[in-house]
Amino acid sequence: MVTNLSVSNSLVSEWVSDMRNVAVQQDRLRFRRNLERIGEVTAYEISKLMKFKTINITTPMAETTSSVLETQPVITTILRAGLPLYNGLLNYFDRADSGFIGAYRKHDPGETFEIYQEYITSPELAGRPLIVADPMLATGSSLILAISALTEFDQPSEIHIVTAIACTVGIKAVSEKFPHAHIWAAVIDEELTSRGYIVPGLGDAGDLAFGRKRQG
């Protein structure tokens, strides 16, 4: 289950263009806001697939009924790059609970790298929708590690993965590991370099959002 938000023309395509464009992407505030916007519109789309219940409410004029989410989701992200995308999701799912994962790539002198996951915190997930925000779905290694850790003890009712730029290689890897997960991507690219970077991609989302990290 993969949804590519760029299949049809919309403002998402314009936001992605800004994020990719080297003449624009160095504006950190704009870059973060575009990621946040992608999170917001994706949250709206995800909500259409969730279960709702009818409740009774009182307006100033009368008694009536209304539809509300049956179960609030848990929104998680992989620090640090995922924070703007996560904020966009939380802007719409404003009653959701949150979880956070600390993970990073460590490249060796060659072409390979390992994923180190050093921190994870999450509320109970059993029977609740799980939404995981990660702006770049490249090899899928960090997402697979994160979701595996999150679901080790609790099984969510559904899993949604929200990303800005996804690669077909990563989509395939994640879908094979979690066949029932729904992947939402602002755009999908075909190429992945030997060092695990998406082409054309946009570069390092964390650096563009928050500044270049110290190497080593």
Sine and cosine of phi, psi and omega as CSV:
sin_phi,cos_phi,sin_psi,cos_psi,sin_omega,cos_omega
0.00,0.00,0.97,-0.24,-0.04,-1.00
-0.77,-0.64,0.77,-0.63,0.09,-1.00
-0.90,-0.44,0.87,-0.49,0.05,-1.00
-0.98,-0.19,0.94,-0.33,-0.09,-1.00
-0.94,0.34,-0.21,0.98,-0.01,-1.00
-1.00,-0.07,0.07,1.00,0.02,-1.00
-0.86,0.51,-0.64,0.77,0.08,-1.00
-0.91,-0.41,0.50,-0.87,-0.03,-1.00
-0.91,0.41,0.73,-0.69,0.07,-1.00
-0.35,-0.94,0.01,-1.00,0.04,-1.00
-0.88,0.48,-0.40,0.92,0.04,-1.00
-0.84,0.55,-0.66,0.75,0.01,-1.00
-0.88,0.48,-0.60,0.80,0.02,-1.00
-0.93,0.36,-0.64,0.76,0.03,-1.00
-0.90,0.43,-0.66,0.75,0.03,-1.00
-0.89,0.45,-0.66,0.76,0.04,-1.00
-0.85,0.52,-0.70,0.71,0.04,-1.00
-0.89,0.47,-0.66,0.75,-0.04,-1.00
-0.93,0.36,-0.52,0.85,0.00,-1.00
-0.99,0.17,-0.54,0.84,-0.20,-0.98
-0.95,0.30,0.89,-0.46,-0.04,-1.00
-0.89,0.45,-0.37,0.93,0.02,-1.00
-0.98,0.21,-0.23,0.97,-0.07,-1.00
-0.87,-0.49,-0.58,0.81,-0.22,-0.98
-0.92,0.40,-0.27,0.96,0.01,-1.00
-0.96,0.27,-0.17,0.99,0.14,-0.99
-0.98,0.21,0.99,-0.13,-0.14,-0.99
-0.88,0.48,-0.65,0.76,0.00,-1.00
-0.88,0.48,-0.69,0.72,0.01,-1.00
-0.91,0.41,-0.65,0.76,0.01,-1.00
-0.88,0.48,-0.74,0.68,0.01,-1.00
-0.89,0.45,-0.66,0.75,-0.03,-1.00
-0.91,0.41,-0.60,0.80,0.03,-1.00
-0.91,0.40,-0.64,0.77,0.10,-0.99
-0.88,0.47,-0.67,0.74,0.01,-1.00
-0.88,0.47,-0.67,0.75,0.02,-1.00
-0.88,0.47,-0.66,0.75,0.04,-1.00
-0.87,0.49,-0.66,0.75,0.07,-1.00
-0.87,0.49,-0.64,0.77,-0.03,-1.00
-0.92,0.40,-0.77,0.64,-0.04,-1.00
-0.93,0.37,-0.52,0.85,0.04,-1.00
-0.94,0.34,-0.61,0.79,0.07,-1.00
-0.85,0.53,-0.67,0.74,0.03,-1.00
-0.88,0.48,-0.69,0.72,0.00,-1.00
-0.91,0.41,-0.66,0.75,0.02,-1.00
-0.88,0.47,-0.64,0.77,-0.06,-1.00
-0.86,0.50,-0.45,0.89,0.00,-1.00
-0.92,0.40,-0.38,0.92,-0.05,-1.00
-0.99,-0.11,-0.07,1.00,-0.07,-1.00
-1.00,0.03,0.29,-0.96,0.00,-1.00
-0.99,0.11,0.68,-0.74,0.03,-1.00
-0.87,-0.49,0.37,-0.93,0.07,-1.00
-0.77,-0.64,0.37,-0.93,0.00,-1.00
-0.99,-0.12,0.74,-0.67,0.06,-1.00
-0.82,-0.58,0.34,-0.94,0.09,-1.00
-1.00,-0.07,0.71,-0.70,0.06,-1.00
-0.72,-0.69,0.29,-0.96,0.03,-1.00
-0.89,-0.45,0.86,-0.51,0.11,-0.99
-1.00,-0.06,0.12,-0.99,0.07,-1.00
-0.88,0.48,-0.26,0.96,-0.09,-1.00
-0.94,-0.35,-0.46,0.89,-0.11,-0.99
-0.20,-0.98,0.14,-0.99,0.16,-0.99
-1.00,0.07,0.62,-0.79,0.03,-1.00
-0.43,-0.90,0.00,-1.00,0.04,-1.00
-0.89,-0.46,0.34,-0.94,0.00,-1.00
-0.50,-0.87,0.37,-0.93,0.03,-1.00
-0.97,-0.24,0.74,-0.68,0.04,-1.00
-0.70,-0.72,0.32,-0.95,0.03,-1.00
-0.84,0.54,0.69,-0.72,0.03,-1.00
-0.94,0.33,-0.64,0.77,-0.01,-1.00
-0.65,-0.76,0.77,-0.63,0.02,-1.00
-0.96,0.29,0.65,-0.76,-0.02,-1.00
-0.98,0.21,0.18,-0.98,0.19,-0.98
-0.94,-0.35,0.85,-0.53,-0.02,-1.00
-0.97,-0.25,0.82,-0.57,-0.01,-1.00
-0.82,-0.57,0.37,-0.93,0.07,-1.00
-0.54,-0.84,0.36,-0.93,0.06,-1.00
-0.99,-0.13,0.89,-0.46,-0.02,-1.00
-0.94,0.34,0.54,-0.84,-0.01,1.00
-0.98,-0.19,-0.39,0.92,-0.16,-0.99
-0.87,0.50,-0.47,0.88,-0.10,-1.00
-0.98,0.18,-0.11,0.99,-0.13,-0.99
-0.87,0.49,-0.72,0.70,0.00,-1.00
-0.89,0.45,-0.65,0.76,0.03,-1.00
-0.90,0.44,-0.68,0.74,0.06,-1.00
-0.86,0.50,-0.70,0.72,0.00,-1.00
-0.87,0.49,-0.63,0.78,0.04,-1.00
-0.89,0.46,-0.68,0.73,0.05,-1.00
-0.89,0.46,-0.67,0.74,-0.04,-1.00
-0.94,0.33,-0.44,0.90,0.08,-1.00
-0.86,0.51,-0.54,0.84,-0.02,-1.00
-0.99,-0.12,-0.69,0.72,0.10,-0.99
-1.00,0.01,0.93,0.37,-0.20,-0.98
-0.97,0.23,-0.08,1.00,0.07,-1.00
-0.95,-0.32,0.15,0.99,-0.03,-1.00
-0.95,0.31,0.38,-0.93,0.21,-0.98
-1.00,0.00,0.25,-0.97,-0.10,-1.00
-0.76,-0.65,0.48,-0.87,0.12,-0.99
-0.70,-0.71,0.40,-0.92,-0.05,-1.00
-0.66,-0.75,0.60,-0.80,-0.03,-1.00
-0.77,-0.64,0.75,-0.66,0.09,-1.00
-0.98,-0.22,0.91,-0.41,-0.02,-1.00
-0.53,-0.85,0.46,-0.89,0.02,-1.00
-0.42,-0.91,0.36,-0.93,0.09,-1.00
-1.00,0.06,0.61,-0.80,0.16,-0.99
-0.79,-0.61,0.94,-0.35,-0.03,-1.00
-0.99,0.13,0.64,-0.77,0.14,-0.99
-1.00,-0.01,0.05,-1.00,-0.03,-1.00
-0.88,0.48,-0.33,0.94,0.01,-1.00
-1.00,-0.01,-0.63,-0.78,-0.07,-1.00
-0.98,-0.21,0.00,1.00,-0.08,-1.00
-0.98,-0.20,0.22,-0.98,0.05,-1.00
-0.49,-0.87,0.30,-0.95,0.08,-1.00
-0.86,-0.52,0.46,-0.89,0.07,-1.00
-0.99,-0.16,0.82,-0.57,0.07,-1.00
-0.96,-0.29,0.84,-0.54,0.02,-1.00
-0.91,-0.42,0.92,-0.40,-0.17,-0.99
-0.91,-0.41,-0.12,0.99,-0.07,-1.00
-0.46,-0.89,0.68,-0.74,0.08,-1.00
-0.45,-0.89,0.72,-0.70,0.09,-1.00
-0.60,-0.80,0.68,-0.73,-0.06,-1.00
-0.37,-0.93,0.58,-0.82,0.17,-0.98
-0.95,0.31,0.05,-1.00,0.03,-1.00
-0.90,0.44,0.67,-0.75,-0.06,-1.00
-0.95,-0.31,-0.21,0.98,-0.13,-0.99
-0.81,0.58,0.86,-0.52,0.07,-1.00
0.96,0.27,0.19,0.98,-0.04,-1.00
-0.90,-0.44,0.51,-0.86,0.10,-1.00
-0.92,0.40,0.70,-0.72,0.06,-1.00
-0.93,-0.36,0.80,-0.60,0.06,-1.00
-0.88,-0.48,0.83,-0.56,-0.02,-1.00
-0.90,-0.43,0.83,-0.55,-0.02,-1.00
-0.97,-0.23,0.82,-0.58,0.06,-1.00
-0.51,-0.86,0.91,-0.42,-0.18,-0.98
-0.91,0.42,-0.44,0.90,-0.04,-1.00
-0.82,-0.58,0.90,-0.43,0.09,-1.00
-0.98,-0.21,1.00,-0.08,-0.07,-1.00
-0.99,-0.12,-1.00,-0.02,0.04,-1.00
-0.98,0.19,-0.39,0.92,-0.06,-1.00
1.00,0.02,-0.06,1.00,-0.09,-1.00
-0.88,0.48,-0.73,0.68,-0.04,-1.00
-0.92,0.39,-0.62,0.79,0.03,-1.00
-0.91,0.40,-0.68,0.74,0.01,-1.00
-0.88,0.47,-0.69,0.72,0.02,-1.00
-0.90,0.44,-0.68,0.73,-0.03,-1.00
-0.91,0.40,-0.75,0.66,-0.04,-1.00
-0.92,0.38,-0.58,0.81,0.05,-1.00
-0.88,0.47,-0.66,0.75,0.02,-1.00
-0.93,0.36,-0.66,0.75,-0.01,-1.00
-0.90,0.43,-0.59,0.81,-0.10,-0.99
-0.99,-0.17,0.22,0.98,-0.02,-1.00
-0.89,0.46,-0.60,0.80,-0.07,-1.00
-0.92,-0.38,-0.44,0.90,-0.02,-1.00
-0.84,-0.55,0.61,-0.80,0.07,-1.00
-0.95,-0.31,0.92,-0.40,0.04,-1.00
-0.93,0.36,0.33,-0.94,0.02,-1.00
-0.95,0.32,-0.48,0.88,0.02,-1.00
-0.35,-0.94,0.39,-0.92,0.00,-1.00
-0.81,-0.59,0.79,-0.62,0.08,-1.00
-0.86,-0.52,0.77,-0.64,0.05,-1.00
-0.93,-0.36,0.83,-0.55,-0.06,-1.00
-0.91,-0.40,0.82,-0.57,-0.03,-1.00
-0.63,-0.78,0.45,-0.89,0.05,-1.00
-0.99,0.11,-0.81,0.59,0.00,-1.00
-0.88,-0.48,0.85,-0.53,0.03,-1.00
-0.88,-0.47,0.49,-0.87,0.08,-1.00
-0.93,-0.38,0.58,-0.82,-0.02,-1.00
-0.85,0.52,-0.53,0.85,0.02,-1.00
-0.89,0.46,-0.75,0.67,0.00,-1.00
-0.92,0.39,-0.63,0.78,0.04,-1.00
-0.86,0.51,-0.69,0.72,-0.01,-1.00
-0.89,0.45,-0.70,0.71,-0.03,-1.00
-0.90,0.43,-0.71,0.70,-0.01,-1.00
-0.93,0.38,-0.65,0.76,-0.02,-1.00
-0.91,0.42,-0.57,0.82,0.04,-1.00
-0.93,0.37,-0.60,0.80,-0.01,-1.00
-0.98,0.21,-0.62,0.78,-0.03,-1.00
-0.79,-0.62,0.98,0.21,-0.13,-0.99
-0.90,0.44,-0.34,0.94,-0.03,-1.00
-0.99,-0.12,-0.01,1.00,0.02,-1.00
-0.96,0.27,0.57,-0.82,0.04,-1.00
-0.97,-0.24,0.87,-0.49,0.00,-1.00
-0.99,-0.13,0.80,-0.60,0.02,-1.00
-0.91,-0.42,0.87,-0.49,-0.04,-1.00
-0.81,-0.58,0.67,-0.74,0.09,-1.00
-0.93,0.38,-0.56,0.83,0.06,-1.00
-0.39,-0.92,0.45,-0.89,-0.01,-1.00
-0.85,-0.52,0.81,-0.59,0.06,-1.00
-0.96,-0.27,0.37,-0.93,-0.09,-1.00
-0.99,-0.13,-0.45,0.89,-0.20,-0.98
-0.98,-0.21,0.61,-0.79,0.07,-1.00
-0.73,-0.68,0.78,-0.63,-0.01,-1.00
-0.97,0.26,0.16,-0.99,0.01,-1.00
-0.91,0.42,-0.36,0.93,0.04,-1.00
-0.99,-0.11,0.17,0.99,0.12,-0.99
0.99,0.14,0.46,0.89,0.04,-1.00
-0.96,-0.28,0.64,-0.77,-0.05,-1.00
-0.98,0.20,0.66,-0.75,0.05,-1.00
-0.83,-0.55,0.79,-0.62,0.07,1.00
-0.96,0.27,-0.37,0.93,0.10,-1.00
0.79,0.61,-0.56,-0.83,0.05,-1.00
-0.46,-0.89,0.03,1.00,-0.08,-1.00
0.98,-0.21,-0.48,-0.88,-0.02,-1.00
-1.00,-0.06,0.94,-0.34,-0.08,-1.00
-0.89,0.45,-0.61,0.79,0.01,-1.00
-0.90,0.43,-0.69,0.72,0.03,-1.00
-0.90,0.43,-0.66,0.75,-0.03,-1.00
-0.93,0.37,-0.52,0.85,-0.01,-1.00
-0.99,0.14,-0.58,0.81,-0.19,-0.98
-0.76,-0.65,-0.04,1.00,-0.01,-1.00
0.95,-0.32,0.47,-0.88,-0.05,-1.00
-0.92,0.39,0.78,-0.62,-0.01,-1.00
-0.99,0.15,0.46,-0.89,0.04,-1.00
-0.92,0.40,0.67,-0.74,0.00,-1.00
-1.00,0.06,0.48,-0.88,0.06,-1.00
0.99,-0.16,0.00,0.00,0.00,0.00
